[in-house]
Amino acid sequence: MHEQKSNAWHLRDVILLTLTAILTGVIYFGVVFLYNGLTALLTPLGLAPFGNDLILGLWTMAAPLAACLLQKIGSATIGEILAAAVEAILGGQWGISTLISGFVQGFGSELGFTFTAYKRYDMFSLSLSALTTTIVTFAWDLFREGYAAYHGWMIIALFFTRLLSIWLFGALLVHAVVSLLERSHMLRAE
């Protein structure tokens, strides 16, 4: 990963963050169809909440991707909020409330990088970010989605399903994408 030099934002950073948010926001909009299909399939089995948790990692990729590409304080939170805004603008089914989810997810991811003092942008920090994103978003959904009313086994199963999804997409996939971009020399500053 490239070395963090300062937290000053430059035009190049804003453009990179904007492109990242647009790309992931379009992906987020498409994931809604997968979410609706999974939820419909799982509802007759009484497992509808797993429709969200199985794919939540797809909805949290903007934050760690922005953090790794920009390596600046706040880039994870801003990246996730902007991606959520793109999803909402495209007509996402949750409308403007998507921005609240974007903030919660971005803040959760940002915490992982704060624990490394914004000095590491590797699998360790991405895995830490996946864990903090899972904890923050799950705590939010305990109340917002009523997860607290479920039986203990279901709460535990949902938590670990979410953790695996966020780790696969928000850590493993993001790490692979950033590694490919680095090998292609597309991240070099001039």
ZADO-870214 format. One line per field, with one value per residue: residue in one letter; residue number from 0; x, y, z of N, C-alpha, C, O, CB in turn. Coordinates in steps of 0.001 Angstrom, whole numbers, plus 500000, padded with zeros to 6 digits. Glycine has a CB too. Layout:
! ZADO-870214
residuo c(A/...)
num c(NUM/...)
n.c1 c(X/...)
n.c2 c(Y/...)
n.c3 c(Z/...)
ca.c1 c(X/...)
ca.c2 c(Y/...)
ca.c3 c(Z/...)
c.c1 c(X/...)
c.c2 c(Y/...)
c.c3 c(Z/...)
o.c1 c(X/...)
o.c2 c(Y/...)
o.c3 c(Z/...)
cb.c1 c(X/...)
cb.c2 c(Y/...)
cb.c3 c(Z/...)
//
This chain:
! ZADO-870214
residuo c(M/H/E/Q/K/S/N/A/W/H/L/R/D/V/I/L/L/T/L/T/A/I/L/T/G/V/I/Y/F/G/V/V/F/L/Y/N/G/L/T/A/L/L/T/P/L/G/L/A/P/F/G/N/D/L/I/L/G/L/W/T/M/A/A/P/L/A/A/C/L/L/Q/K/I/G/S/A/T/I/G/E/I/L/A/A/A/V/E/A/I/L/G/G/Q/W/G/I/S/T/L/I/S/G/F/V/Q/G/F/G/S/E/L/G/F/T/F/T/A/Y/K/R/Y/D/M/F/S/L/S/L/S/A/L/T/T/T/I/V/T/F/A/W/D/L/F/R/E/G/Y/A/A/Y/H/G/W/M/I/I/A/L/F/F/T/R/L/L/S/I/W/L/F/G/A/L/L/V/H/A/V/V/S/L/L/E/R/S/H/M/L/R/A/E)
num c(0/1/2/3/4/5/6/7/8/9/10/11/12/13/14/15/16/17/18/19/20/21/22/23/24/25/26/27/28/29/30/31/32/33/34/35/36/37/38/39/40/41/42/43/44/45/46/47/48/49/50/51/52/53/54/55/56/57/58/59/60/61/62/63/64/65/66/67/68/69/70/71/72/73/74/75/76/77/78/79/80/81/82/83/84/85/86/87/88/89/90/91/92/93/94/95/96/97/98/99/100/101/102/103/104/105/106/107/108/109/110/111/112/113/114/115/116/117/118/119/120/121/122/123/124/125/126/127/128/129/130/131/132/133/134/135/136/137/138/139/140/141/142/143/144/145/146/147/148/149/150/151/152/153/154/155/156/157/158/159/160/161/162/163/164/165/166/167/168/169/170/171/172/173/174/175/176/177/178/179/180/181/182/183/184/185/186/187/188/189)
n.c1 c(500839/500400/502283/501100/501079/500044/497062/495816/493495/493371/492661/492901/492350/489671/488477/489096/487748/485125/484743/485011/482809/480691/480941/480654/478173/476458/476733/475611/472957/472220/472459/470194/468246/469156/469031/466208/465334/466635/465508/462810/462956/463834/461919/459553/460719/461133/463412/464009/465593/468189/468534/469392/471756/473420/474357/475225/477848/478406/477195/478825/481279/482320/483374/485796/487235/487529/488994/491399/492319/492607/493711/493215/492048/488666/487912/486724/484168/483066/483214/481435/479005/478672/478462/476094/474429/474527/473250/470684/469974/469809/467452/467053/465378/465041/465216/466033/466701/468710/471056/471444/472039/474364/476003/476191/477394/479757/480949/481328/483236/485293/486138/487688/490038/490862/491741/494195/495537/495421/497602/497974/497045/496148/495538/495155/494184/491951/490489/490030/488491/486295/485326/484667/482773/480815/480079/479126/477058/475432/474658/473146/471076/469929/468105/466878/465954/464761/466111/466746/464563/464631/465304/468092/469903/469394/470121/472876/473602/472904/474670/477230/476924/476707/479219/480938/480105/480714/483450/484289/483570/484189/486766/488436/487771/488040/490750/491899/491113/492397/495045/495303/494974/497219/499286/498889/499780/498096/497576/499563/500875/501502)
n.c2 c(498828/502336/504819/506744/510200/512735/514149/515927/516900/516547/517505/515206/513219/513740/513240/510502/509436/510134/508675/506079/506022/506328/504010/501927/502668/502184/499419/498832/499591/497594/495333/495315/493906/491284/491044/491288/488983/486897/487332/486818/484105/483033/483755/482009/480008/481141/482598/485128/487444/486635/487109/489721/489714/487830/489096/491581/492446/493200/495656/497192/497750/500145/501799/500511/500287/502940/503889/502405/503184/505973/506506/508306/510110/509772/509083/506570/506763/508963/507972/505779/507038/508651/506661/505468/507624/507733/505298/505921/508091/506791/505537/503683/501328/502089/504767/508063/507369/505611/506977/507119/504475/504318/506078/504745/502310/503266/504609/502428/500957/502828/502882/500555/501260/503361/502081/501193/503467/504719/503819/501400/499587/496996/493401/492874/495325/495629/493364/493961/496228/495006/493556/495641/496995/495036/494774/497394/497813/495645/496116/498373/497240/495548/497093/498776/496963/495148/492890/492165/490894/488293/484737/483597/481837/482502/485191/484975/483397/485151/487268/486069/485291/487773/488853/487115/487676/490441/490319/488748/490351/493037/492912/490726/490786/493560/493889/492343/493824/496309/495422/494573/497053/498370/496801/497363/499871/502027/503563/505302/508348/511384)
n.c3 c(500000/499427/501132/503865/503768/504435/505878/504314/501864/498364/494956/493371/495275/495895/493417/493088/495308/494637/492235/493251/494983/493162/491557/493518/494546/492387/492284/494796/494319/492503/494110/495626/494226/494430/497206/497613/496260/497709/500254/499726/499092/501531/503406/503664/505181/507578/507864/506914/507759/507217/504556/504338/505932/504704/502429/503208/503271/500653/500583/502090/501049/500005/502027/503258/500892/500001/502190/501987/499450/499646/502150/504295/507126/507861/505283/504890/506089/504673/502049/502156/502782/500508/498523/499350/498867/496084/495510/496524/494863/492428/492749/494760/496885/499567/499641/500761/503331/503138/503446/506188/506840/505341/506764/509273/508501/507325/509497/511199/509738/509637/512304/512536/511208/512775/515036/514287/514169/511707/510233/509057/506214/505325/505202/507893/509006/507383/508102/510767/510389/509169/511334/513169/511655/511487/514212/514837/512895/513467/516104/515627/514045/515893/517173/515198/513205/514809/515695/518287/519345/518508/518986/520959/519552/516913/516800/517266/515036/512948/513476/513035/510385/509147/509845/508417/505776/505557/505994/503789/501542/502272/503245/502181/499346/498846/499503/497466/495195/495664/495678/493007/491705/492667/491592/488955/488833/488987/491163/491695/492721/491093)
ca.c1 c(500000/501234/502509/500324/501959/499321/495620/495298/492775/493712/491686/493038/491660/488234/488076/489171/486651/483885/484654/484776/481426/479782/481025/480045/476757/475758/476700/474630/471626/471974/472381/468810/467510/469620/468441/464775/465190/467021/464522/461602/463220/464047/460762/458730/461454/461276/464804/464107/466699/469444/468641/470197/473071/474240/474944/475514/479214/478389/476749/479778/482589/482821/484151/487180/487895/487929/490061/492661/492773/492954/494490/492978/491044/487327/487604/485808/482821/482611/483037/480218/477850/478513/477963/474679/473732/474387/472188/469403/469702/469424/466095/467075/464066/464957/465238/467021/467121/469946/472171/471658/472771/475704/476773/476445/478365/481028/481499/481799/484482/486295/486657/488748/491268/491322/492456/495586/495995/495497/498960/497974/495999/496456/494497/494872/493299/490686/489761/489596/487401/485141/484805/484012/481570/479822/479601/478343/475818/474581/474061/472111/469958/469247/466998/466183/465280/464126/466862/466783/463405/464849/465917/469540/470617/469242/470942/474273/473764/472867/475915/478354/476663/477063/480674/481540/479799/481477/484863/484529/483454/484806/488189/489103/487577/488649/492203/492236/490945/493474/496291/495307/495202/498621/500140/498705/500376/497064/497472/500752/500708/502524)
ca.c2 c(500000/503527/505373/507937/511348/513746/513997/516993/516405/517185/517247/513800/512438/513964/512529/509070/509120/510253/507515/504911/506104/506084/502588/501097/503034/501439/498026/498801/499629/496267/494333/495320/492835/490061/491080/490992/487573/486068/487502/486105/482661/482646/484102/480851/479190/481923/483042/486336/488352/486168/487714/490921/489447/487080/489966/492919/492805/493910/497024/497888/497769/501492/502365/500047/500573/504357/504027/501865/503955/507342/506489/509586/510070/510127/508642/505424/507260/509787/507086/504975/507934/509029/505491/505363/508702/507295/504290/506615/508884/505857/505054/502569/501150/502696/506216/508904/506731/504891/507776/506751/503205/504639/506650/503694/501375/503973/504824/501124/500655/503822/502471/499574/501951/504189/501219/501064/504863/505037/503517/500109/499392/495647/492455/493015/496475/495348/492399/494728/497057/494114/493256/496826/497244/494049/495117/498642/497633/494675/496831/499233/496406/494969/497986/499252/495851/494290/491641/491847/490060/486919/483780/483738/481122/483235/486401/484553/482974/486361/488007/485417/485363/489142/488973/486414/488435/491692/489979/488301/491450/494274/492717/489884/491323/494898/493691/491871/494949/497279/494788/494651/498441/498695/496118/498022/501210/503047/504367/506153/509808/511989)
ca.c3 c(500000/499428/502465/504190/503927/505202/505777/503450/500698/497100/493900/492988/496303/495726/492200/493372/496222/493869/491332/494098/495463/492033/491205/494556/494639/491330/492768/495882/493715/491934/495179/496116/493556/495076/498550/497526/495886/498855/501317/499296/499208/502926/504235/504054/506141/508800/507913/506095/508091/506626/503230/504519/506503/503753/501402/503725/502907/499371/500851/502965/500385/499681/503137/503313/499625/500060/503193/501455/498293/500007/503385/504976/508188/507403/503917/504932/506379/503547/500893/502322/502688/499096/497787/499721/498157/494683/495496/496718/493657/491371/493018/495709/497513/500896/499472/501437/504580/502827/503963/507594/506777/504849/507870/510268/507918/507163/510825/511663/509034/510055/513606/512342/510822/513893/515982/513826/514069/510281/509758/508358/505209/504880/505593/509323/509230/506702/508938/511934/509890/508982/512667/513740/510852/511917/515554/514806/512124/514151/517238/515029/513612/517055/517493/513999/512529/515796/515905/519716/519671/518056/519915/521064/518491/515656/516905/517077/513639/512114/513692/512359/508946/508771/509959/507282/504557/505544/505840/502410/500578/502749/503545/501186/497994/498783/499478/496118/494263/495920/495209/491535/491328/492961/490606/487655/489018/488824/492383/491858/492679/490220)
c.c1 c(500891/501242/501697/501278/501285/497832/494997/494647/493172/492656/491715/492280/490147/487719/488065/488036/485313/483699/484372/483323/480431/479769/480332/478562/475917/475656/475643/473202/471263/471799/470962/468019/467892/469021/466969/464533/465516/465983/463233/461781/463297/462838/459906/459404/461622/462679/465036/465270/468047/469631/469504/471625/473986/474970/475321/476931/479306/478028/477724/481155/483155/483739/485580/487943/488385/489072/491400/493201/493281/493862/494434/491891/489707/486950/486651/484371/482270/482333/481743/478968/477612/477988/476480/473854/473521/473266/470813/469013/469250/468027/466050/465807/463938/465085/466340/467481/468379/471158/472469/472447/474200/476581/477154/477518/479735/481716/482061/483120/485610/486936/487811/490079/491779/492107/493891/496208/496207/496901/499024/496781/496266/495338/494166/493881/491953/489846/489239/488415/486136/484499/484068/482751/480461/479232/478689/477021/474879/473910/472921/470879/469262/468017/466199/465369/464623/464835/466855/465627/463595/465422/467430/470310/470543/470080/472410/474535/473777/474164/477068/478175/477077/478576/481368/481317/480640/482964/485161/484548/484233/486273/488869/488985/488214/490167/492656/492150/492088/494811/496396/495586/496652/499558/500032/499300/499375/496970/498646/500395/501829/503276)
c.c2 c(501244/504160/506639/509096/512449/513491/515121/516375/517239/516818/515780/512898/512538/513210/511028/508636/509153/509061/506237/504876/505822/504601/501717/501422/502325/499962/497892/498774/498260/495184/494245/494172/491472/489947/490691/489527/486639/486135/486754/484592/482199/482903/482888/479934/479901/482492/484315/487254/487913/486707/488963/490567/488656/487977/491349/493383/493533/495378/497797/498039/499166/502026/501835/500305/502021/504556/503547/502680/505332/507441/507833/509403/510546/509588/507450/505898/508058/508913/506294/505836/508338/507869/505275/506435/508333/506263/504958/507398/507998/505278/503855/502524/501761/504215/506904/508289/505881/505651/507460/505444/503438/505210/505574/502731/502033/504212/503519/500740/501564/503431/501481/500212/502860/503354/500935/502448/505289/504805/502219/500038/498054/494714/492556/494156/496279/494359/493081/495616/496220/493789/494455/497196/496295/494433/496339/498444/496657/495318/497724/498407/495677/495797/498368/498151/494884/492964/491218/490932/488597/486056/483944/483060/481873/484507/486056/484160/484176/487147/487375/485355/486732/489337/488307/487179/489703/491405/489566/489466/492694/494142/491954/490454/492706/494779/493250/493008/495955/496705/494832/496071/498851/498060/496764/499433/502339/503958/505275/507619/510380/513064)
c.c3 c(500000/500815/502674/504465/504738/505047/504945/502213/499476/496064/493474/493970/496141/494504/492445/494295/495491/492942/492105/494562/494342/491684/492250/494740/493589/491724/493856/495335/493143/492983/495743/495491/494136/496481/498514/497181/497035/499971/500972/499431/500664/503830/504596/505085/507487/508964/507102/506466/507500/505215/503266/504926/505568/502764/501902/503366/501579/499565/501724/502328/500166/500767/503189/502020/499600/501044/502645/500282/498686/501231/504111/506024/507622/506043/503898/505128/505201/502325/500973/502218/501232/498253/498086/499006/496693/494578/495613/495472/492497/491584/493932/496538/498908/500835/500250/502754/504384/503360/505422/507647/506311/505943/508887/509752/507777/508481/511388/511031/509487/511389/513478/512001/511939/514896/515552/513635/512615/509718/508975/507419/504539/505332/507075/509557/508537/507504/510193/511555/509673/510325/513256/512973/511279/513268/515522/514063/512802/515362/516750/514674/514766/517400/516251/513338/513503/516039/517372/520129/519269/519169/519871/519949/517167/515671/516659/515628/512695/512248/512914/510842/508420/508793/508774/505979/504463/505386/504398/501421/500993/503103/502414/499770/497850/498721/498084/495101/494425/495440/493690/491065/491582/491941/489231/487664/488832/490044/492614/491773/491826/490926)
o.c1 c(502009/500279/501611/502178/501902/497404/493773/495185/493291/491851/490665/491643/489435/486645/487119/487432/484464/482607/483581/482683/479430/478702/479514/477775/474791/474618/474861/472350/470125/471066/470574/467208/467033/468563/466531/463635/464770/465626/462633/460857/462870/462747/459554/458727/462184/463088/466154/465897/468940/470756/470259/472587/475206/476070/475700/477171/480176/478486/477464/482106/484374/484766/486514/489156/489525/490011/492420/494414/494270/494683/495456/490942/489631/485776/485844/483468/481131/481324/481034/477974/476469/477159/475702/472722/472457/472432/469886/467851/468416/467486/465096/465228/462818/465064/467447/468547/469029/472175/473622/473407/475135/477760/478306/478444/480757/482930/483139/484021/486740/488136/488790/491129/492981/493032/494708/497267/497068/497334/500018/495658/496567/494298/493019/492863/490924/488625/488122/487455/485032/483274/482966/481772/479307/478013/477606/475972/473661/472727/471870/469756/468121/467009/464970/464221/463998/464225/466948/465711/462793/465952/467984/471275/471501/470685/473104/475556/474567/474701/477800/479156/477719/479147/482290/482237/481211/483671/486173/485433/484868/486964/489774/489990/488859/490807/493674/493021/492675/495620/497469/496354/497238/500507/500974/499323/499758/496347/498713/499697/502961/504170)
o.c2 c(501208/504027/507494/508983/513028/512715/515242/515451/518462/515914/515181/511929/511539/512610/510348/507584/508288/508496/505404/503825/505141/504006/500864/500531/501911/499332/496941/498032/497814/494219/493208/493539/490607/488878/489853/488896/485699/485115/486124/483887/481091/482323/482746/479173/479336/482831/484555/487809/488739/486762/489231/491060/488800/487655/492208/494576/494383/496242/498951/498421/499334/502635/502637/500518/502290/505304/504213/502843/505813/508353/508408/508642/511596/509627/507331/505475/507847/509100/506153/505412/508362/508073/504940/506184/508592/506335/504602/507376/508399/504609/503080/503563/501936/504878/506381/508649/505486/505042/507525/505322/502826/504872/505501/502380/501416/504041/503506/500252/501120/503626/501558/499756/503106/503856/500490/502586/506120/505526/501955/500384/497985/495181/492345/493974/496718/494499/492805/495739/496679/493751/494307/497655/496700/494415/496325/498865/496814/495089/497815/498818/495239/495263/498291/498374/493910/492017/490027/490264/487747/486560/484381/483628/481885/484861/486763/484535/484219/487638/488073/485363/486837/489917/488881/487314/490001/492160/489984/489555/493335/495150/492477/490590/492988/495502/493724/493138/496398/497428/495100/496272/499596/498694/496717/500109/503475/505017/505954/508059/509899/513678)
o.c3 c(500514/501570/501793/505299/505633/504193/504887/501603/499548/496286/493242/493557/496238/494550/492049/494086/495709/492873/491663/494536/494563/491533/491905/495060/493866/491522/493843/495824/493281/492764/496281/496167/494309/496885/499301/497738/497310/500560/501843/499837/500987/504912/505767/505778/508425/510074/506648/505563/507310/504719/502331/504336/505637/502316/501106/503182/501390/498817/502062/503010/500146/500470/503167/502044/499221/500769/502821/500144/498132/501332/504485/505834/506984/505675/502977/504407/504784/501645/499977/501628/500777/497365/497192/498593/496130/493676/494886/495064/491686/490704/493882/496857/499389/501871/500377/503254/505352/503690/505847/508407/506827/506045/509314/510484/508079/508590/511982/511712/509693/511583/514220/512454/512042/515536/516358/513022/512325/508819/508298/507785/503348/505797/507471/510225/509051/507578/510631/512315/509963/510442/513784/513562/511417/513442/516108/514551/512727/515614/517385/514965/514619/517864/516257/512952/513084/516534/517667/521159/519656/520160/518862/519438/516395/514659/515928/515053/511751/511255/512213/510099/507375/507869/508194/505172/503414/504717/503836/500570/500156/503250/501764/499072/496840/497958/497580/494241/493438/494858/493149/490123/490797/491479/488439/486635/488552/489972/493639/490859/491853/490344)
cb.c1 c(499041/500742/503993/499397/502381/499692/494998/496435/491231/495132/491955/494530/492073/487931/489020/490525/486634/483880/485951/485726/481152/480199/482492/480787/476592/476498/478098/474819/471561/473100/473378/468125/467780/471166/468598/464106/466079/468386/464229/461254/464522/465233/459908/458386/462820/460931/465716/462835/466826/469487/467258/469561/472915/473382/473993/475331/480064/477398/475394/479910/482490/481655/483460/487212/486939/486732/489707/492464/491649/491705/495937/492578/491478/487197/488889/486208/482829/483662/484211/480236/478061/479847/478779/474510/474523/475728/472392/469480/470950/470433/465416/468285/463760/466036/463931/466446/465987/470079/471869/470294/472060/475623/475973/475136/477874/480813/480427/480770/484288/485648/485545/488363/491037/490131/491714/495654/497299/495077/499918/497941/495968/497832/494925/496179/493963/490946/490669/490761/487813/485566/485943/484974/481868/480450/480784/479157/476129/475401/475130/472655/470444/470202/467518/467180/466264/462741/468310/466742/462171/465783/465512/469996/470047/467764/470768/474613/472636/471667/476255/478538/475165/476386/481165/480963/478311/481224/485255/483460/482002/484071/488369/488521/486080/488226/492628/491301/489580/493549/496368/493962/494252/498997/499766/497208/501522/495718/497315/501803/500718/501903)
cb.c2 c(499993/504534/505662/507682/511883/515188/513965/517978/516455/516762/518153/513399/512912/515472/512872/508719/510104/511552/507359/504919/507485/506922/502161/501281/504538/501590/497584/500015/500706/495891/494672/496672/492864/490033/492475/491892/487252/486504/488998/486468/482308/483382/485125/480043/478823/481074/481943/487103/488464/484644/488052/491834/488703/486100/490109/492941/491577/493247/497004/497146/497076/502458/502072/498577/500305/505243/503242/500423/504095/508122/506123/510698/510948/511580/508280/504448/508127/510869/506131/504248/509192/509516/504221/505491/510022/506697/503272/507560/509681/504731/504713/502672/499698/502124/506786/510291/505863/504673/509259/506609/502211/505619/507768/502919/500874/505287/505399/500060/500782/505222/501858/498613/502766/504868/499912/500255/505049/506484/503445/498929/500568/495177/491041/493266/497766/494798/491206/495582/497750/492810/492830/498011/497079/492647/495373/499772/497147/493443/497678/499955/495398/494889/499237/499817/495102/494023/491803/493133/490612/486898/482313/483198/479712/483577/487066/483376/482005/487250/488059/484019/485091/490152/488351/484999/488794/492499/488849/487294/491812/494768/491964/488479/491399/495757/492644/490721/495649/497639/493330/494165/499360/498230/494635/498083/501404/502392/503484/505818/510438/512555)
cb.c3 c(501217/498377/502681/505412/502563/504737/507169/503037/500931/496623/492693/492932/497704/495592/491029/493999/497404/493058/490526/495312/496067/490797/491058/495878/494495/489958/493309/496804/492612/491023/496304/495805/492039/495141/499169/496482/494706/499389/501550/497840/498492/503470/503519/502825/505574/509996/507406/506196/509595/506608/502682/505566/507796/502999/500266/505240/502858/498404/501510/504280/499066/499475/504451/503628/498443/500460/504466/501018/497287/500255/503083/503959/509407/507380/503182/506064/507647/503202/500779/503669/503569/498527/498156/501251/498263/494146/496646/497928/493250/491285/491742/496624/497597/501804/499878/501687/505136/501306/503813/508358/505835/503696/508556/510598/506544/506466/511763/511370/507531/510171/514436/511260/509553/514587/516149/512500/514858/510045/510928/509367/504155/505427/505257/510115/508728/505289/509317/512497/508581/508265/513600/513750/509339/511993/516492/514139/510713/514583/517981/513765/512605/518272/518178/513004/511665/515381/515421/520538/518994/516848/519564/522362/518322/515404/518299/518009/513239/512500/515190/512903/508640/509712/511278/507164/504514/506835/506812/501993/500388/503933/504882/501222/497660/500007/500539/495703/494494/497442/495693/490962/492094/494376/490510/487292/488050/488563/493557/490804/494126/488967)
//
